Amino acid sequence: MDKHDYNYHGHTFLCGHATGTPIEYVKEAIKKNYKVLGISEHAPMPNLRSKNSRLEIENYDLYFKLLKEASDYALENDLTFYKAFEIEYFSHLDLYEKYLNDVDYLILGQHYIIRDGKNKSTFALDDVEDVRIYSKTVVEALKTGYFNLLAHPDLCFFNIKNPTDEMYELLRPIIKTAKELDIPLEVNANGIRRSLVEDNNKDINKVKYPKIKFFEMVKEENAKVIISSDCHSVDALDDFAISEANKFVKELGLDLVTRLKTNYYPAK
């Protein structure tokens, strides 16, 4: 496998639960001989809290000022740089095209579902119906054409210790849709990283995500994957978790892509 030289999913101090500035990530990427770097802060959402969760709307202009600074430095050093958002999908919100006017791509990171008229965190899903809603939401989102990458597609199992076969099968439509639309499914290195920090576990067979069984299904459907650091600090851009993610992909024989298409959404 070629040297890992890219990352499209990473966060800065502006989301409230990460550290680092865009230009600091650029400098680290150059140090690591990366060819491509994308910064993808959690987008402001009118129906979700911002404090310590996502970019606050009052810092919107600051985010793009910092991205411009990073982009200029990247250009001077032959690093391809992209500006992006990671964002949830809600069918009743009309803001995705607006954001696509400002960034190069959107990452779908579905951190919430709507159940019984209320938001429920994907980190707290706990039954079959939750997983069914998650799957239907993600499939609907992918079909909009707004998104270039599906982040941590198996995050719905974070709070479910032993997902059933039925639960896994409920995610197959996600895989099939991603395959059909040529959208890569993310092997998220932060799940491996978090497992070590939060659970003192480095065993890939026991991490909360990425789940081996889910990605065995990805292999069955011949869908594409991409590795993301989902870094929340500069030192996590290229660390042990990236190495483990690469091993994970290689051992499962997954169809790995290393470059992301940008702006799927058709221009009017």
C-alpha positions in Angstrom: 0.0 0.0 0.0 1.3 3.4 -0.9 2.2 5.9 1.8 -0.8 7.6 3.4 -0.6 11.2 2.0 -4.1 12.7 2.4 -6.8 13.7 4.8 -10.2 15.2 4.1 -11.8 15.0 7.6 -10.4 17.1 10.4 -11.4 19.7 13.0 -10.1 22.9 14.6 -10.4 24.8 17.8 -13.5 26.5 16.4 -15.8 23.6 17.1 -15.1 23.8 20.8 -14.0 20.2 21.3 -10.8 20.2 19.2 -7.5 22.1 19.1 -5.4 23.5 16.3 -5.8 26.1 13.6 -6.0 25.4 9.8 -2.5 26.6 9.1 -1.1 24.4 11.9 -2.7 21.4 10.2 -1.3 22.5 6.9 2.2 22.8 8.4 1.9 19.3 9.9 0.6 17.9 6.6 3.6 19.4 4.8 5.9 17.9 7.4 4.4 14.5 6.8 4.7 14.9 3.0 1.0 14.9 2.5 -0.3 15.8 -1.0 -3.9 16.7 0.0 -5.5 18.2 3.1 -9.1 19.2 3.8 -10.4 21.0 6.9 -14.0 20.1 7.6 -15.4 21.9 10.7 -18.8 20.9 12.1 -21.2 23.3 10.3 -23.5 25.6 12.2 -27.0 24.2 12.4 -30.0 26.2 13.5 -31.6 23.2 15.3 -28.6 21.9 17.1 -26.6 23.4 20.0 -23.3 25.0 19.0 -21.5 25.4 22.3 -18.5 22.9 22.3 -20.1 21.0 19.5 -19.7 22.9 16.2 -18.7 26.1 14.6 -20.8 29.0 16.0 -22.4 31.2 13.5 -20.7 34.3 14.9 -17.3 32.6 14.0 -18.4 31.8 10.4 -16.3 34.6 8.8 -13.4 33.8 11.1 -13.4 30.2 9.9 -13.1 31.2 6.3 -10.4 33.8 7.1 -8.3 31.1 8.7 -9.0 28.7 5.8 -7.8 31.4 3.4 -4.6 31.8 5.4 -4.0 28.1 5.4 -4.9 27.8 1.7 -2.3 30.5 0.8 0.4 28.7 2.8 -0.5 25.3 1.3 -0.3 26.8 -2.2 3.2 28.1 -1.6 4.2 24.6 -0.5 2.6 22.5 -3.2 -0.1 21.1 -0.9 -3.6 20.7 -2.3 -6.0 22.3 0.2 -9.8 22.1 0.5 -12.3 23.8 2.7 -15.3 21.8 3.9 -17.9 21.2 6.4 -19.0 18.1 8.2 -22.8 18.3 8.6 -25.9 16.4 9.6 -28.9 15.9 7.2 -32.3 17.1 8.2 -34.9 17.0 5.4 -36.7 20.1 6.7 -33.6 22.3 6.6 -32.8 24.3 3.4 -29.2 25.3 3.9 -27.0 22.7 2.1 -26.8 24.6 -1.2 -25.8 27.7 0.7 -23.0 25.9 2.4 -21.9 24.3 -0.9 -21.4 27.8 -2.3 -18.8 28.5 0.4 -16.9 25.2 0.6 -15.5 22.6 -1.7 -17.4 19.6 -0.3 -19.7 18.4 2.4 -19.1 15.4 4.6 -22.3 13.7 5.9 -21.7 13.0 9.6 -25.2 11.9 10.9 -24.8 12.6 14.7 -28.6 12.8 15.2 -31.8 11.1 14.1 -35.3 12.3 14.6 -37.5 9.9 16.6 -40.9 10.7 17.9 -40.4 14.3 16.8 -37.3 14.8 18.9 -33.5 14.8 18.1 -31.7 11.7 19.4 -27.9 11.5 19.4 -26.4 8.8 17.3 -24.1 8.1 20.2 -27.2 7.0 22.2 -29.1 4.8 19.8 -30.1 1.6 21.5 -32.7 -0.4 19.6 -33.7 -1.7 16.1 -36.0 1.2 15.4 -33.2 3.7 16.1 -31.0 1.9 13.6 -33.8 1.7 11.0 -34.3 5.5 11.3 -30.6 6.1 11.1 -30.3 4.0 7.9 -33.3 5.6 6.2 -32.0 9.1 7.1 -28.6 8.5 5.7 -29.9 6.9 2.5 -32.2 9.9 1.9 -29.2 12.2 2.6 -26.9 10.5 0.2 -29.5 10.6 -2.6 -29.7 14.5 -2.4 -26.3 14.8 -4.1 -25.1 17.2 -1.5 -22.5 14.9 0.1 -19.1 13.7 -1.1 -18.2 11.4 1.8 -20.1 9.5 4.5 -18.3 9.8 7.8 -18.2 7.0 10.3 -21.2 5.1 8.7 -21.4 2.6 11.5 -21.4 5.2 14.3 -25.0 4.1 15.1 -23.5 1.1 17.0 -21.5 3.3 19.4 -23.9 2.7 22.3 -24.9 -0.8 21.2 -22.5 -3.4 22.6 -23.6 -6.4 20.5 -25.5 -5.3 17.3 -27.7 -8.0 16.0 -27.6 -9.4 12.4 -30.9 -7.6 11.8 -29.3 -4.3 12.8 -26.3 -4.8 10.5 -28.6 -5.7 7.6 -30.5 -2.5 8.2 -27.4 -0.7 7.1 -27.0 -2.6 3.8 -29.1 0.0 2.0 -26.6 2.6 3.0 -23.8 0.6 1.5 -25.7 -0.1 -1.7 -26.7 3.6 -2.1 -23.1 4.7 -1.5 -21.9 2.2 -4.1 -24.5 3.3 -6.6 -23.6 7.0 -6.2 -19.9 6.4 -6.0 -19.6 8.0 -2.5 -16.9 6.4 -0.4 -17.6 5.1 3.1 -15.2 6.3 5.7 -12.9 4.1 7.7 -12.7 6.5 10.7 -9.4 6.4 12.5 -10.8 8.5 15.3 -12.9 5.5 16.4 -9.6 3.6 16.9 -8.0 6.5 18.6 -11.0 7.1 20.9 -11.0 3.4 21.8 -7.5 3.6 23.2 -8.1 6.9 25.0 -11.5 6.2 26.4 -11.5 2.4 26.8 -7.7 1.7 27.0 -8.2 -0.6 24.1 -6.1 -0.9 20.9 -7.7 -4.1 19.6 -9.3 -3.4 16.3 -11.8 -6.3 17.0 -13.2 -4.5 20.0 -13.4 -0.8 18.9 -16.9 0.8 18.8 -16.2 1.9 15.2 -15.1 1.0 12.6 -16.9 -2.4 12.9 -15.4 -5.3 11.1 -18.7 -6.9 10.4 -20.0 -3.7 8.8 -17.0 -3.4 6.5 -17.2 -7.1 5.6 -20.6 -6.1 4.2 -19.0 -3.2 2.4 -16.6 -5.7 0.8 -19.6 -7.9 -0.2 -21.2 -5.0 -2.0 -17.9 -3.8 -3.6 -18.4 -0.3 -2.3 -15.5 2.1 -2.0 -13.9 3.3 1.2 -11.6 6.1 2.2 -9.5 6.5 5.4 -10.0 9.6 7.4 -8.2 10.7 10.5 -11.1 12.7 11.8 -8.4 14.5 13.8 -9.2 16.8 16.6 -5.6 17.8 17.3 -2.7 18.4 15.0 -0.7 15.4 16.4 -3.6 13.1 15.4 -3.3 14.0 11.7 -1.0 11.0 11.0 -0.6 8.8 14.1 -0.9 5.1 15.1 -4.7 5.1 14.4 -4.0 6.0 10.7 -1.6 3.0 10.5 -4.2 0.7 12.1 -6.9 2.0 9.7 -4.6 1.2 6.8 -4.0 -2.3 8.1 -7.8 -2.7 8.6 -8.5 -1.9 5.0 -5.7 -4.1 3.7 -6.7 -7.1 5.8 -10.3 -6.9 4.7 -9.3 -6.3 1.1 -11.5 -3.2 0.8 -11.6 -1.0 -2.3 -9.7 2.0 -1.1 -9.7 5.4 -2.8 -7.3 8.0 -1.7 -8.7 11.1 -3.5 -12.2 12.5 -2.9 -14.3 14.0 -5.6 -15.5 17.5 -4.7 -18.9 19.2 -5.2 -21.1 16.5 -6.4 -24.1 18.8 -6.5 -24.9 19.8 -10.1 -24.5 23.4 -10.9 -27.6 25.2 -12.0 
